[in-house]
């Protein structure tokens, strides 16, 4: 596929595998500035594996992951480290450290990557928690938070270093409809207020239609992407498996 010159990230002919088992092959797509890109598909198609490849946690068997002009897997170590500092990741279950307070969780990336005083780190952490609506949670233990609050705290931590791109792995999974809607609103707020680009893996169709500008659809059967485009356009005129998936349990408005 043709690549856009101003793409932040480019997946270029990626093949992803575990040993000899191919998960997805021939993946080529762009991540554009200020967009919300959703990676979707049926269970077991490799959505989270693709996301991990984009952030440097799963080396492709073939192809490249380009961040700007730099290959994430073949560039010098210092270049790769610099790229990762500009990425924020919220893992599927939030992955907050239970031995730390919420505030300490959010400060951790700052302590590891941004030399400054503890007071400066704490100020930034409190700002990020306020941004996600958790301004009173700095001293709390993660176990005391609801599921939706844990997801927002994990997003606050992912935002600590002012990332250019925010990666979210199943952000709405396990949330009730109200908490899910609040998280959708937060994603759009981050894009509008901070200019954050968002790449998300999701199987929640309501969230998908609420926030995604574009989707990449992965086929579990063909083990490759079979469509990319705006959700409503693909729901109306995409390949049959994509239309079926996007209409499952909902009528696309």
Helices and strands as residue ranges (DSSP letters): E 9-18, E 21-31, E 36-41, H 47-55, E 62-67, E 70-71, H 77-85, E 87-90, H 102-113, H 118-131, G 142-144, H 147-158, E 165-169, H 177-194, E 197-201, H 205-211, E 214-219, E 224-229, H 231-237, H 240-247
